[in-house]
């Protein structure tokens, strides 16, 4: 990726991070299953979620010159919005919904570290190191 800031390329990075967030929500949270069956299918390992978030934050922020932390923010907001929609339309009682949002925020936090790594890589690349 080249160096771009407020261009269409940056907007594509924001959209891509939102799409990754939506796909990960569908895969990991399985909102299409009844509440009693969610989490029983072991199609995934939860430890991979933060790793994917880190990689997403890094790759989609790499080369951005401004507003690079919008990438992980779009990722996080997509996950939070998807969970809010699930809570509204789900027949299950979400008594612990604040903890659900906290859990999602903790899972998505590595995306910010990935964006920070992209800042460091771009800094070294700009200086020819």
Secondary structure, DSSP 4 states (H G I P E B T S, - for coil): ---BSSSHHHHHHHHHHHHHHHHHHHHHH-TTS-GGGTTTS-S--THHHHHHHHHHHHHHHTTB-S-TTHHHHHHHHHHHHHHHHHHHH-SS--TTHHHHHHHHHHHHTHHHHHHHHHHHHHHHHHTT-
